[in-house]
Structures are given as C-alpha cells and as structure tokens.
C-alpha cells in the first residue's frame, strides 16, 4: 500500500497531471491525498467535486494556508491511518513516468533499508538534476551568513525593484551538483519528492518540522534525521520530473512581487533553522 500526499495551491492543471501520472504508474494498492492549502481560486473545491467518485483519492480542504511543512503534515497524518508501506510526499508539479515505479521502491528498500528516499528529480524548467541537494548540510556559520544576506535583500528591496532578478532567490544557489548517477547515502535530499518508508512512518507522527512556512524544510529534515541516525538514500534508478514553481507562478505573475515573497519566506525559515540549532545546542549543554 502506497499513500501519495500532494500539497495543492491554485495550480490545478499541474495537480491533475500529477494525479494522472500516479494513476498510470502505480501498480500496487494506493491512496492519493490532496491537501488544498486554502487556494484563493477555489481550485480545491473543483478538485473535490471532480474526484468525488474516485475511491482512491481523498481531499482535505484547509481553511488556512498552512505553508509547506504544516500542509504536508496534515496529509501525512491522514495517510498514516491507512497503514501504508510508504508515504510519498510530492509537489503538485511532479510527474511520475516509470511503469515499474513501485517495484523500484521495494527493491531500494529491501537493499538499503532506508528511512527516507530521494529519487532523481529532473527539473524540466532549469534542465538539471536536483538531487542530491547538497553534499553536507549547512553549518551554523553558513546559516548566519545567509541570514545576513537575506536580511539585506529584504531590508533594501525597494532599491532593487528595477533589477528584481538580483533580489530573486534562485533555488540553484544552494545546489552543489553532485554525481546524480550514483547511489548515495546521508546526503541532503530535495523536498520536491520524498519517499518515507514504514520505518519512518512508525517512528514519526509528522514528516516535517512545523516551524517554517516555506523553504529549508529539506535541510531541517536532514539535520533532525541525522541526529536520529536515519538512513537518507539518494536512489537514481527512480526518476521523477519537476516543473518548478507552479504554485508561486500561479500566485505571482509579477516577478518582483514573487521575488519579495520568496525572499521573505527564505529569511523567516533561515532564522527558524538557526533558532532550532541553537535550542538543540542549549539542550545538549
């Protein structure tokens, strides 16, 4: 049994493509759980009506936009009730294309006994492989430097309105393109698609630390997971395709406004991660 959790926000066509790819390539019993994050365009209700007769699909309509971590946690908690072998968290703009997708997951689990698996995520927009996201997690000094840079961009954004591209966060800033062709263990995995095994599901009531709205979830998951000796597996024999930024593009057709929003989220999440590390250090002390 596999449970898929899709966090939906506005981009209805991308979500439907994601669902279609799941239906086409899932050979085992499955459930799809769609969490609508209070989409202003009421697309969650449209999906609810469209899939009302589909017993494989559950839809949760959130009254508030909970962000990435809390929104996915909502779907993860429902998924746990089905007692699945795997819970797959995937962005609504992910497409699965391998007919033997499920058997590849089973093979990887039997061989590596993973807690969290990250597939080869190929960005169709940027034309690069997003996993592994980083060789190592950020140090506290790296985070403090990033916080200062993000603060500057947020504090003086009015000076940069003409050159929004300078302000705009590029997700590739944090990508260290590793050898995506090889199996790797212990690396930071990209948040667009996670496969959580039964080991992880039995151990945790939530899949993500709930203190962020958007961004840094992958780094925090890795930080906390490594403290618990979890096995993070990058497995390139499983491939998914990622059309990036579908939800934010649907929300912000103005590039400058999108950049301001992204950088504000990055700053808040960076500060939350720093606070988490410092609190953990205090408890150890």
TORZA-947543 format. One line per 2 residues: their letters; for each residue x, y, z of N, C-alpha, C. Coordinates in Angstrom, 2 decimals, padded with zeros to 5 digits, always signed. Example, Ala and Ser with C-alpha at 12.3 -4.5 7.8 and 13.67 -1.06 7.14 Angstrom:
<sites>
AS> +013.19,-005.69,+007.80,+012.30,-004.50,+007.80,+013.20,-003.30,+007.80 | +012.85,-002.25,+007.08,+013.67,-001.06,+007.14,+012.90,+000.03,+007.87
</sites>
This chain:
<sites>
XX> +000.84,-001.20,+000.00,+000.00,+000.00,+000.00,+000.89,+001.26,+000.00 | +000.61,+002.15,-000.93,+001.34,+003.41,-001.01,+000.35,+004.55,-000.86
XX> +000.70,+005.52,-000.05,-000.08,+006.76,+000.06,+000.74,+007.91,-000.52 | +000.15,+008.62,-001.45,+000.75,+009.82,-002.01,+000.10,+011.04,-001.37
XX> +000.92,+012.00,-001.00,+000.41,+013.27,-000.46,+000.83,+014.38,-001.40 | -000.15,+015.09,-001.92,+000.10,+016.21,-002.83,-000.42,+017.48,-002.19
XX> +000.47,+018.44,-001.98,+000.07,+019.74,-001.45,-000.33,+020.63,-002.62 | -001.60,+021.01,-002.65,-002.13,+021.78,-003.77,-002.34,+023.24,-003.38
XX> -001.94,+024.13,-004.28,-002.23,+025.55,-004.10,-002.41,+026.20,-005.47 | -003.64,+026.37,-005.87,-004.03,+027.13,-007.05,-003.76,+026.43,-008.39
XX> -002.61,+025.80,-008.56,-002.19,+025.30,-009.88,-002.89,+023.98,-010.20 | -004.14,+024.07,-010.60,-005.00,+022.89,-010.73,-004.55,+021.96,-011.85
XX> -004.10,+022.51,-012.97,-003.70,+021.65,-014.08,-002.47,+020.82,-013.73 | -001.52,+021.42,-013.00,-000.33,+020.67,-012.57,-000.73,+019.55,-011.62
XX> -001.64,+019.84,-010.69,-002.08,+018.81,-009.75,-002.75,+017.65,-010.47 | -003.57,+017.95,-011.45,-004.26,+016.90,-012.21,-003.28,+016.06,-013.02
XX> -002.25,+016.69,-013.57,-001.21,+015.94,-014.29,-000.47,+015.01,-013.34 | -000.19,+015.50,-012.15,+000.48,+014.69,-011.14,-000.36,+013.46,-010.79
XX> -001.65,+013.69,-010.55,-002.56,+012.59,-010.22,-002.62,+011.58,-011.36 | -002.73,+012.07,-012.57,-002.81,+011.18,-013.73,-001.57,+010.31,-013.84
XX> -000.40,+010.89,-013.57,+000.84,+010.11,-013.65,+000.90,+009.05,-012.56 | +000.34,+009.35,-011.40,+000.27,+008.37,-010.31,-000.64,+007.22,-010.71
XX> -001.81,+007.55,-011.21,-002.79,+006.53,-011.59,-002.23,+005.61,-012.69 | -001.47,+006.18,-013.58,-000.93,+005.42,-014.71,+000.19,+004.48,-014.30
XX> +000.98,+004.87,-013.29,+002.22,+004.15,-013.00,+002.27,+003.48,-011.63 | +001.15,+003.45,-010.92,+001.11,+002.77,-009.63,+000.42,+001.42,-009.80
XX> +001.15,+000.36,-009.53,+000.64,-000.99,-009.74,+000.15,-001.65,-008.45 | +000.47,-001.06,-007.30,+000.02,-001.62,-006.02,-001.22,-000.84,-005.55
XX> -001.79,-001.30,-004.43,-002.88,-000.53,-003.82,-002.37,+000.85,-003.43 | -003.20,+001.86,-003.60,-002.72,+003.20,-003.30,-003.86,+004.14,-002.91
XX> -003.49,+005.20,-002.26,-004.37,+006.33,-001.97,-003.63,+007.61,-002.37 | -004.36,+008.55,-002.91,-003.83,+009.88,-003.17,-004.55,+010.84,-002.23
XX> -003.77,+011.55,-001.43,-004.34,+012.54,-000.51,-003.92,+013.92,-000.98 | -004.90,+014.71,-001.37,-004.64,+016.07,-001.83,-004.99,+017.02,-000.70
XX> -004.03,+017.86,-000.33,-004.26,+018.88,+000.69,-004.34,+020.23,-000.02 | -005.53,+020.80,-000.05,-005.68,+022.13,-000.63,-005.34,+023.16,+000.43
XX> -004.32,+023.97,+000.15,-003.82,+024.93,+001.13,-004.56,+026.27,+001.02 | -005.90,+026.19,+001.15,-006.75,+027.38,+001.11,-006.54,+028.19,-000.18
XX> -006.62,+027.52,-001.31,-006.41,+028.19,-002.60,-007.47,+029.28,-002.81 | -007.03,+030.52,-003.04,-008.00,+031.62,-003.26,-008.88,+031.42,-004.48
XX> -008.40,+030.67,-005.47,-009.18,+030.46,-006.69,-010.18,+029.31,-006.57 | -010.33,+028.78,-005.33,-011.31,+027.72,-005.04,-011.04,+026.43,-005.83
XX> -009.81,+026.25,-006.28,-009.50,+025.06,-007.07,-009.56,+023.79,-006.25 | -009.37,+023.89,-004.94,-009.51,+022.71,-004.09,-010.92,+022.15,-004.15
XX> -011.90,+023.03,-004.17,-013.30,+022.60,-004.26,-013.61,+022.00,-005.63 | -012.95,+022.54,-006.66,-013.12,+021.98,-008.01,-012.58,+020.55,-008.05
XX> -011.40,+020.35,-007.45,-010.82,+019.01,-007.39,-011.70,+018.07,-006.56 | -012.24,+018.57,-005.47,-013.10,+017.77,-004.60,-014.32,+017.26,-005.38
XX> -014.89,+018.14,-006.18,-016.05,+017.76,-006.99,-015.66,+016.79,-008.10 | -014.52,+017.06,-008.75,-014.11,+016.23,-009.89,-013.77,+014.81,-009.48
XX> -013.19,+014.64,-008.28,-012.76,+013.30,-007.84,-013.67,+012.71,-006.78 | -014.88,+013.23,-006.68,-015.82,+012.79,-005.63,-016.14,+011.30,-005.72
XX> -016.15,+010.75,-006.92,-016.49,+009.34,-007.11,-015.27,+008.43,-007.15 | -014.10,+009.00,-006.97,-012.86,+008.21,-007.03,-012.48,+007.77,-005.62
XX> -012.59,+006.50,-005.36,-012.33,+005.97,-004.01,-010.85,+005.97,-003.64 | -009.98,+006.18,-004.62,-008.55,+006.20,-004.35,-008.04,+007.59,-003.97
XX> -008.92,+008.57,-004.01,-008.48,+009.95,-003.78,-009.25,+010.58,-002.63 | -008.52,+011.08,-001.64,-009.08,+011.87,-000.54,-008.62,+013.31,-000.69
XX> -009.50,+014.22,-000.39,-009.15,+015.64,-000.49,-009.45,+016.34,+000.83 | -008.43,+017.04,+001.32,-008.56,+017.85,+002.53,-008.56,+019.31,+002.12
XX> -009.57,+020.04,+002.53,-009.64,+021.48,+002.26,-009.27,+022.21,+003.54 | -008.12,+022.83,+003.54,-007.68,+023.59,+004.72,-008.29,+025.00,+004.68
XX> -008.71,+025.46,+005.83,-009.28,+026.81,+005.91,-008.21,+027.89,+005.85 | -006.97,+027.50,+006.12,-005.86,+028.45,+006.13,-004.72,+027.91,+005.27
XX> -003.93,+028.82,+004.73,-002.71,+028.43,+004.03,-001.66,+028.08,+005.08 | -001.39,+026.82,+005.25,-000.52,+026.34,+006.32,+000.95,+026.34,+005.92
XX> +001.24,+026.61,+004.65,+002.62,+026.52,+004.18,+002.99,+025.08,+003.84 | +004.25,+024.89,+003.49,+004.72,+023.59,+003.01,+004.73,+022.54,+004.12
XX> +005.37,+022.84,+005.24,+005.58,+021.82,+006.28,+004.26,+021.40,+006.92 | +003.50,+022.35,+007.42,+002.25,+022.02,+008.11,+001.20,+021.45,+007.16
XX> +001.19,+021.96,+005.92,+000.24,+021.43,+004.94,+000.52,+019.97,+004.63 | +001.78,+019.63,+004.40,+002.14,+018.24,+004.15,+001.96,+017.36,+005.38
XX> +002.21,+017.92,+006.56,+001.98,+017.16,+007.79,+000.51,+016.76,+007.92 | -000.37,+017.65,+007.49,-001.81,+017.35,+007.54,-002.13,+016.13,+006.68
XX> -001.59,+016.09,+005.48,-001.80,+014.94,+004.61,-001.11,+013.68,+005.12 | +000.08,+013.85,+005.66,+000.85,+012.71,+006.21,+000.08,+012.03,+007.35
XX> -000.53,+012.83,+008.21,-001.27,+012.26,+009.34,-002.46,+011.43,+008.87 | -003.15,+011.91,+007.84,-004.25,+011.11,+007.28,-003.70,+009.86,+006.62
XX> -002.60,+009.97,+005.91,-002.00,+008.83,+005.22,-001.63,+007.72,+006.22 | -001.13,+008.09,+007.37,-000.73,+007.10,+008.38,-001.90,+006.20,+008.79
XX> -003.11,+006.73,+008.73,-004.28,+005.95,+009.14,-004.55,+004.77,+008.22 | -004.01,+004.81,+007.01,-004.18,+003.70,+006.07,-003.11,+002.62,+006.27
XX> -002.19,+002.83,+007.20,-001.13,+001.88,+007.50,-000.35,+001.50,+006.24 | +000.17,+002.49,+005.52,+000.84,+002.19,+004.26,+002.27,+001.67,+004.47
XX> +002.79,+001.08,+003.43,+004.21,+000.69,+003.43,+005.10,+001.90,+003.16 | +004.58,+002.81,+002.35,+005.32,+004.03,+002.02,+004.35,+005.21,+001.97
XX> +004.85,+006.36,+002.40,+004.16,+007.62,+002.16,+005.06,+008.46,+001.27 | +004.52,+008.88,+000.15,+005.29,+009.68,-000.81,+004.76,+011.10,-000.80
XX> +005.61,+012.02,-000.38,+005.27,+013.45,-000.40,+005.83,+014.02,-001.69 | +004.97,+014.58,-002.52,+005.47,+015.13,-003.76,+004.76,+016.43,-004.11
XX> +005.53,+017.35,-004.67,+004.96,+018.61,-005.12,+003.91,+018.36,-006.19 | +002.99,+019.27,-006.31,+001.92,+019.11,-007.29,+002.43,+019.20,-008.72
XX> +003.64,+019.72,-008.90,+004.21,+019.84,-010.25,+005.23,+018.73,-010.55 | +005.10,+017.61,-009.86,+005.92,+016.43,-010.11,+005.15,+015.46,-011.01
XX> +005.85,+014.84,-011.94,+005.25,+013.83,-012.81,+006.07,+012.54,-012.70 | +005.38,+011.43,-012.50,+005.98,+010.10,-012.48,+005.79,+009.47,-013.86
XX> +006.83,+008.83,-014.36,+006.72,+008.26,-015.71,+007.13,+006.79,-015.81 | +007.72,+006.24,-014.75,+008.22,+004.86,-014.81,+007.10,+003.86,-014.48
XX> +006.87,+002.93,-015.37,+005.81,+001.94,-015.16,+006.11,+001.02,-013.98 | +007.39,+000.80,-013.69,+007.77,-000.06,-012.57,+008.20,+000.78,-011.36
XX> +007.62,+001.94,-011.23,+007.93,+002.87,-010.13,+007.84,+002.18,-008.77 | +006.77,+001.46,-008.53,+006.54,+000.83,-007.22,+007.56,-000.28,-006.93
XX> +007.84,-001.10,-007.92,+008.78,-002.20,-007.72,+010.20,-001.68,-007.48 | +010.52,-000.54,-008.07,+011.83,+000.07,-007.83,+011.96,+000.55,-006.38
XX> +010.87,+001.05,-005.83,+010.88,+001.46,-004.42,+011.10,+000.25,-003.52 | +010.36,-000.82,-003.79,+010.52,-002.05,-003.00,+011.94,-002.57,-003.07
XX> +012.51,-002.57,-004.25,+013.88,-003.06,-004.43,+014.86,-002.22,-003.60 | +014.70,-000.89,-003.67,+015.59,+000.00,-002.92,+015.46,-000.22,-001.41
XX> +014.24,-000.43,-000.95,+014.05,-000.64,+000.49,+014.66,-001.97,+000.93 | +014.43,-003.00,+000.16,+014.98,-004.32,+000.52,+016.51,-004.32,+000.52
XX> +017.09,-003.51,-000.33,+018.55,-003.49,-000.43,+019.20,-002.54,+000.58 | +018.57,-001.37,+000.81,+019.22,-000.33,+001.61,+018.52,-000.03,+002.94
XX> +017.31,-000.57,+003.13,+016.60,-000.37,+004.40,+016.51,+001.12,+004.76 | +016.12,+001.93,+003.82,+016.11,+003.38,+004.00,+014.96,+003.85,+004.88
XX> +015.15,+005.01,+005.46,+014.07,+005.73,+006.13,+013.44,+006.74,+005.17 | +014.31,+007.47,+004.47,+013.86,+008.50,+003.53,+014.60,+008.30,+002.21
XX> +013.85,+008.19,+001.13,+014.45,+008.05,-000.19,+014.17,+009.29,-001.02 | +015.19,+009.77,-001.69,+015.05,+010.85,-002.66,+015.37,+010.32,-004.04
XX> +014.45,+010.43,-005.00,+014.73,+009.96,-006.36,+015.56,+010.98,-007.14 | +015.91,+010.61,-008.34,+016.49,+011.57,-009.27,+015.36,+012.51,-009.70
XX> +015.46,+013.77,-009.30,+014.45,+014.78,-009.66,+015.02,+015.65,-010.76 | +014.45,+015.52,-011.94,+014.95,+016.31,-013.06,+014.06,+017.51,-013.29
XX> +014.66,+018.70,-013.20,+013.92,+019.94,-013.42,+013.76,+020.19,-014.91 | +012.54,+020.13,-015.38,+012.28,+020.38,-016.79,+012.42,+021.86,-017.14
XX> +012.33,+022.70,-016.13,+012.46,+024.14,-016.34,+013.93,+024.57,-016.41 | +014.71,+024.12,-015.44,+016.10,+024.55,-015.34,+017.09,+023.58,-015.98
XX> +016.59,+022.41,-016.38,+017.42,+021.42,-017.08,+018.60,+020.93,-016.25 | +018.32,+020.56,-015.02,+019.37,+019.97,-014.19,+018.76,+019.00,-013.18
XX> +019.60,+018.18,-012.60,+019.18,+017.16,-011.64,+019.27,+017.74,-010.23 | +018.16,+017.73,-009.52,+018.08,+018.45,-008.24,+018.54,+017.64,-007.03
XX> +018.73,+016.37,-007.22,+019.22,+015.52,-006.13,+020.59,+014.96,-006.45 | +021.41,+014.74,-005.40,+021.25,+015.23,-004.04,+021.33,+016.75,-003.99
XX> +020.61,+017.34,-003.04,+020.56,+018.80,-002.98,+021.88,+019.40,-002.52 | +022.47,+018.76,-001.52,+023.79,+019.19,-001.03,+024.56,+017.99,-000.52
XX> +025.87,+018.08,-000.61,+026.75,+017.04,-000.07,+026.62,+016.99,+001.45 | +026.65,+018.16,+002.08,+026.53,+018.27,+003.53,+025.53,+019.37,+003.86
XX> +025.00,+019.31,+005.06,+024.07,+020.34,+005.50,+024.82,+021.63,+005.81 | +024.08,+022.70,+006.00,+024.69,+023.98,+006.34,+025.28,+023.95,+007.75
XX> +026.41,+024.61,+007.92,+026.93,+024.86,+009.26,+026.22,+026.09,+009.82 | +026.33,+026.29,+011.12,+025.70,+027.45,+011.73,+026.29,+028.74,+011.17
XX> +027.58,+028.75,+010.89,+028.21,+029.95,+010.32,+027.70,+030.24,+008.91 | +027.49,+029.20,+008.13,+026.92,+029.39,+006.79,+025.50,+029.94,+006.88
XX> +024.73,+029.45,+007.84,+023.36,+029.94,+008.00,+023.34,+031.40,+008.45 | +024.25,+031.76,+009.34,+024.30,+033.14,+009.80,+024.67,+034.08,+008.65
XX> +025.57,+033.63,+007.78,+025.93,+034.43,+006.61,+024.74,+034.58,+005.67 | +024.01,+033.49,+005.46,+022.83,+033.53,+004.60,+021.77,+034.44,+005.20
XX> +021.62,+034.40,+006.52,+020.64,+035.26,+007.18,+020.96,+036.74,+006.93 | +022.24,+037.09,+007.04,+022.63,+038.49,+006.81,+022.33,+038.91,+005.37
XX> +022.64,+038.04,+004.42,+022.39,+038.36,+003.02,+020.89,+038.50,+002.74 | +020.11,+037.61,+003.30,+018.66,+037.66,+003.09,+018.05,+038.88,+003.77
XX> +018.59,+039.24,+004.94,+018.10,+040.44,+005.62,+018.36,+041.67,+004.76 | +019.54,+041.75,+004.18,+019.87,+042.89,+003.32,+018.90,+042.96,+002.14
XX> +018.65,+041.84,+001.50,+017.76,+041.83,+000.35,+016.34,+042.24,+000.73 | +015.90,+041.81,+001.91,+014.56,+042.18,+002.36,+014.49,+043.63,+002.83
XX> +015.54,+044.07,+003.52,+015.55,+045.43,+004.08,+015.62,+046.49,+002.99 | +016.37,+046.21,+001.94,+016.59,+047.22,+000.90,+015.98,+046.82,-000.44
XX> +014.90,+046.06,-000.39,+014.29,+045.59,-001.62,+013.77,+046.72,-002.50 | +013.42,+047.86,-001.88,+012.91,+048.97,-002.68,+013.98,+049.53,-003.60
XX> +015.27,+049.32,-003.25,+016.34,+049.80,-004.12,+016.57,+048.88,-005.32 | +015.99,+047.70,-005.22,+016.29,+046.69,-006.22,+015.09,+046.38,-007.11
XX> +014.09,+047.22,-007.05,+012.86,+046.91,-007.77,+013.10,+046.79,-009.27 | +013.96,+047.63,-009.80,+014.22,+047.59,-011.23,+014.96,+046.31,-011.60
XX> +015.87,+045.91,-010.74,+016.66,+044.70,-011.00,+016.16,+043.57,-010.10 | +014.91,+043.16,-010.32,+014.33,+042.13,-009.46,+015.10,+040.83,-009.54
XX> +015.76,+040.58,-010.65,+016.47,+039.32,-010.79,+017.61,+039.18,-009.79 | +018.15,+040.33,-009.34,+019.19,+040.28,-008.31,+018.60,+039.87,-006.98
XX> +017.40,+040.36,-006.72,+016.74,+040.03,-005.47,+016.20,+038.61,-005.47 | +015.73,+038.18,-006.62,+015.05,+036.89,-006.69,+015.96,+035.75,-006.28
XX> +015.45,+034.96,-005.35,+016.20,+033.77,-004.95,+016.20,+032.76,-006.08 | +017.35,+032.24,-006.36,+017.46,+031.16,-007.32,+017.74,+029.89,-006.54
XX> +016.84,+028.91,-006.68,+016.99,+027.69,-005.89,+018.33,+027.02,-006.14 | +018.93,+027.28,-007.29,+020.19,+026.63,-007.59,+021.35,+027.21,-006.78
XX> +021.12,+028.34,-006.06,+022.19,+028.90,-005.22,+022.70,+027.86,-004.22 | +021.79,+027.01,-003.76,+022.15,+026.04,-002.73,+022.44,+024.66,-003.31
XX> +022.42,+024.55,-004.62,+022.65,+023.25,-005.24,+024.13,+023.05,-005.51 | +024.66,+021.99,-004.98,+026.01,+021.56,-005.31,+025.84,+020.32,-006.17
XX> +025.93,+020.47,-007.47,+025.60,+019.37,-008.37,+026.55,+018.21,-008.16 | +026.08,+017.24,-007.38,+026.86,+016.04,-007.12,+026.70,+015.08,-008.29
XX> +027.33,+013.94,-008.17,+027.19,+012.92,-009.19,+025.81,+012.27,-009.03 | +024.85,+012.73,-009.80,+023.48,+012.26,-009.66,+023.30,+010.84,-010.21
XX> +024.31,+010.29,-010.84,+024.19,+008.95,-011.43,+024.44,+007.83,-010.43 | +025.00,+008.17,-009.27,+025.38,+007.14,-008.29,+024.46,+007.13,-007.08
XX> +024.21,+005.96,-006.53,+023.52,+005.82,-005.25,+024.36,+006.49,-004.17 | +023.72,+007.28,-003.32,+024.44,+007.98,-002.25,+023.61,+007.94,-000.96
XX> +024.30,+007.87,+000.16,+023.64,+007.78,+001.46,+024.10,+008.94,+002.34 | +023.15,+009.53,+003.05,+023.46,+010.56,+004.03,+023.45,+011.98,+003.50
XX> +023.08,+012.15,+002.24,+023.09,+013.49,+001.64,+021.78,+014.22,+001.92 | +021.79,+015.54,+001.78,+020.57,+016.34,+001.87,+019.76,+016.10,+000.59
XX> +018.48,+015.76,+000.76,+017.62,+015.41,-000.38,+016.62,+016.53,-000.66 | +016.35,+016.74,-001.92,+015.46,+017.82,-002.35,+014.02,+017.56,-001.93
XX> +013.31,+018.62,-001.54,+011.98,+018.49,-000.97,+010.84,+018.30,-001.95 | +011.12,+018.29,-003.26,+010.03,+018.14,-004.23,+009.43,+016.75,-004.23
XX> +010.19,+015.76,-003.76,+009.67,+014.39,-003.70,+010.44,+013.59,-002.65 | +009.72,+013.13,-001.63,+010.28,+012.25,-000.61,+009.48,+010.96,-000.56
XX> +010.18,+009.85,-000.39,+009.54,+008.57,-000.17,+009.91,+008.11,+001.24 | +008.93,+008.09,+002.13,+009.14,+007.70,+003.52,+008.75,+006.23,+003.69
XX> +009.66,+005.45,+004.29,+009.41,+004.02,+004.46,+008.60,+003.75,+005.73 | +008.23,+002.49,+005.89,+007.47,+002.06,+007.07,+008.23,+002.36,+008.35
XX> +009.54,+002.25,+008.30,+010.36,+002.55,+009.49,+010.14,+003.99,+009.94 | +010.19,+004.90,+009.00,+009.98,+006.32,+009.31,+008.54,+006.55,+009.78
XX> +007.58,+005.99,+009.05,+006.17,+006.20,+009.35,+005.82,+005.75,+010.76 | +006.37,+004.61,+011.18,+006.09,+004.09,+012.51,+006.72,+004.94,+013.61
XX> +007.76,+005.67,+013.25,+008.51,+006.42,+014.26,+008.00,+007.85,+014.45 | +007.45,+008.46,+013.39,+007.13,+009.89,+013.45,+005.67,+010.16,+013.12
XX> +005.06,+011.04,+013.91,+003.69,+011.46,+013.67,+003.59,+012.60,+012.65 | +004.71,+013.27,+012.40,+004.79,+014.31,+011.38,+006.04,+014.07,+010.55
XX> +005.98,+014.47,+009.29,+007.17,+014.27,+008.45,+008.08,+015.48,+008.42 | +007.55,+016.67,+008.72,+008.35,+017.88,+008.67,+008.26,+018.67,+009.97
XX> +009.37,+019.29,+010.32,+009.39,+020.25,+011.42,+008.41,+021.38,+011.08 | +007.47,+021.70,+011.97,+006.37,+022.60,+011.60,+006.65,+024.09,+011.76
XX> +007.89,+024.47,+012.02,+008.18,+025.86,+012.34,+008.41,+026.78,+011.15 | +008.44,+026.23,+009.93,+008.66,+027.05,+008.74,+007.40,+027.12,+007.90
XX> +007.29,+028.18,+007.10,+006.18,+028.29,+006.16,+006.56,+027.72,+004.80 | +007.73,+028.11,+004.32,+008.21,+027.60,+003.03,+009.72,+027.79,+002.96
XX> +010.42,+026.78,+002.51,+011.87,+026.70,+002.33,+012.59,+026.22,+003.60 | +013.71,+025.58,+003.37,+014.61,+025.00,+004.38,+014.06,+023.72,+005.02
XX> +012.89,+023.25,+004.58,+012.35,+022.02,+005.16,+013.27,+020.83,+004.92 | +013.89,+020.78,+003.75,+014.77,+019.64,+003.43,+016.00,+019.62,+004.33
XX> +016.54,+020.80,+004.62,+017.73,+020.88,+005.47,+017.40,+020.53,+006.92 | +016.24,+021.00,+007.38,+015.84,+020.70,+008.76,+015.52,+019.22,+008.92
XX> +014.84,+018.64,+007.92,+014.57,+017.20,+007.95,+015.87,+016.41,+008.04 | +016.84,+016.79,+007.25,+018.14,+016.11,+007.26,+018.84,+016.31,+008.60
XX> +018.84,+017.52,+009.11,+019.50,+017.82,+010.38,+018.92,+016.98,+011.52 | +017.60,+016.97,+011.64,+016.95,+016.22,+012.71,+017.07,+014.71,+012.47
XX> +016.96,+014.30,+011.20,+017.03,+012.88,+010.88,+018.40,+012.28,+011.14 | +019.44,+013.02,+010.83,+020.80,+012.52,+011.08,+021.06,+012.38,+012.58
XX> +020.45,+013.24,+013.37,+020.57,+013.11,+014.83,+019.91,+011.82,+015.32 | +018.89,+011.36,+014.58,+018.20,+010.11,+014.93,+018.74,+008.91,+014.16
XX> +019.86,+009.09,+013.48,+020.51,+008.01,+012.73,+019.63,+007.43,+011.62 | +018.85,+008.29,+010.98,+018.03,+007.83,+009.86,+018.90,+007.61,+008.62
XX> +018.43,+006.71,+007.76,+019.11,+006.44,+006.50,+018.46,+007.28,+005.40 | +019.20,+008.29,+004.92,+018.76,+009.11,+003.80,+019.41,+008.54,+002.53
XX> +018.59,+008.05,+001.64,+019.09,+007.38,+000.44,+018.75,+008.19,-000.81 | +019.78,+008.53,-001.58,+019.54,+009.04,-002.92,+019.64,+007.86,-003.88
XX> +018.55,+007.65,-004.64,+018.47,+006.45,-005.48,+018.11,+006.86,-006.91 | +019.10,+006.95,-007.79,+018.88,+007.49,-009.13,+018.11,+006.60,-010.08
XX> +017.88,+005.32,-009.70,+017.10,+004.44,-010.58,+015.61,+004.78,-010.55 | +015.21,+005.60,-009.59,+013.85,+006.13,-009.58,+013.94,+007.59,-010.04
XX> +013.17,+007.93,-011.07,+013.26,+009.25,-011.68,+011.87,+009.90,-011.71 | +011.80,+011.16,-011.30,+010.58,+011.95,-011.47,+010.94,+013.27,-012.14
XX> +009.94,+013.92,-012.71,+010.17,+015.16,-013.44,+009.45,+016.31,-012.74 | +010.16,+017.43,-012.64,+009.71,+018.55,-011.82,+009.58,+019.82,-012.65
XX> +008.35,+020.31,-012.74,+008.12,+021.63,-013.34,+008.07,+022.62,-012.19 | +009.15,+023.35,-011.98,+009.31,+024.13,-010.76,+008.40,+025.34,-010.68
XX> +008.07,+025.70,-009.41,+007.42,+026.96,-009.07,+006.01,+027.11,-009.63 | +005.33,+026.00,-009.86,+003.99,+026.10,-010.44,+003.05,+026.90,-009.55
XX> +003.08,+026.65,-008.23,+002.16,+027.34,-007.33,+002.49,+028.81,-007.17 | +003.77,+029.13,-007.00,+004.14,+030.54,-006.84,+003.94,+031.30,-008.14
XX> +004.18,+030.65,-009.28,+003.94,+031.31,-010.56,+002.46,+031.58,-010.76 | +001.62,+030.66,-010.29,+000.17,+030.84,-010.39,-000.29,+032.01,-009.52
XX> +000.41,+032.20,-008.39,+000.03,+033.24,-007.44,+000.59,+034.60,-007.83 | +001.84,+034.62,-008.30,+002.52,+035.88,-008.61,+002.91,+035.94,-010.08
XX> +002.11,+036.67,-010.87,+002.50,+036.86,-012.26,+003.47,+038.03,-012.41 | +003.67,+038.77,-011.31,+004.66,+039.85,-011.27,+005.94,+039.29,-010.65
XX> +007.03,+039.29,-011.41,+008.27,+038.66,-010.96,+008.85,+039.34,-009.73 | +008.73,+040.64,-009.65,+009.26,+041.37,-008.49,+008.52,+040.97,-007.22
XX> +007.18,+040.93,-007.28,+006.39,+040.57,-006.10,+006.69,+039.13,-005.68 | +006.86,+038.26,-006.66,+007.22,+036.88,-006.35,+008.56,+036.83,-005.63
XX> +009.52,+037.62,-006.10,+010.85,+037.63,-005.51,+010.81,+038.12,-004.07 | +010.03,+039.14,-003.82,+009.89,+039.67,-002.46,+009.30,+038.62,-001.53
XX> +008.25,+037.93,-002.00,+007.62,+036.88,-001.21,+008.59,+035.74,-000.91 | +009.30,+035.29,-001.94,+010.25,+034.18,-001.78,+011.33,+034.53,-000.77
XX> +011.90,+035.72,-000.90,+012.99,+036.11,-000.01,+012.52,+036.31,+001.43 | +011.30,+036.78,+001.60,+010.75,+036.90,+002.96,+010.60,+035.52,+003.59
XX> +010.10,+034.55,+002.82,+009.97,+033.18,+003.34,+011.34,+032.58,+003.65 | +012.31,+032.83,+002.77,+013.66,+032.31,+002.99,+014.26,+032.88,+004.28
XX> +014.10,+034.17,+004.50,+014.65,+034.79,+005.70,+013.99,+034.21,+006.96 | +012.68,+034.12,+006.96,+011.97,+033.59,+008.12,+012.40,+032.15,+008.41
XX> +012.52,+031.35,+007.36,+012.87,+029.93,+007.55,+014.32,+029.77,+007.98 | +015.20,+030.60,+007.43,+016.60,+030.56,+007.82,+016.74,+030.88,+009.31
XX> +016.02,+031.89,+009.75,+016.06,+032.26,+011.17,+015.49,+031.15,+012.05 | +014.45,+030.49,+011.58,+013.86,+029.40,+012.35,+014.83,+028.23,+012.47
XX> +015.55,+027.96,+011.40,+016.55,+026.88,+011.42,+017.68,+027.21,+012.38 | +018.14,+028.44,+012.36,+019.19,+028.88,+013.30,+018.71,+028.73,+014.73
XX> +017.48,+029.15,+014.98,+016.92,+029.04,+016.33,+016.83,+027.58,+016.78 | +016.43,+026.70,+015.86,+016.33,+025.28,+016.18,+017.69,+024.71,+016.56
XX> +018.72,+025.03,+015.78,+020.06,+024.52,+016.07,+020.55,+025.04,+017.42 | +020.33,+026.31,+017.69,+020.78,+026.89,+018.97,+020.04,+026.28,+020.14
XX> +018.74,+026.04,+019.98,+017.97,+025.41,+021.05,+018.46,+023.98,+021.31 | +018.76,+023.27,+020.23,+019.27,+021.91,+020.37,+020.62,+021.92,+021.10
XX> +021.45,+022.92,+020.77,+022.77,+023.04,+021.41,+022.62,+023.34,+022.90 | +021.64,+024.18,+023.24,+021.41,+024.52,+024.65,+020.95,+023.30,+025.44
XX> +020.10,+022.48,+024.81,+019.61,+021.28,+025.49,+020.73,+020.27,+025.72 | +021.65,+020.19,+024.74,+022.79,+019.30,+024.91,+023.72,+019.80,+026.00
X> +023.80,+021.14,+026.10,+024.66,+021.71,+027.11,+024.10,+021.55,+028.50
</sites>
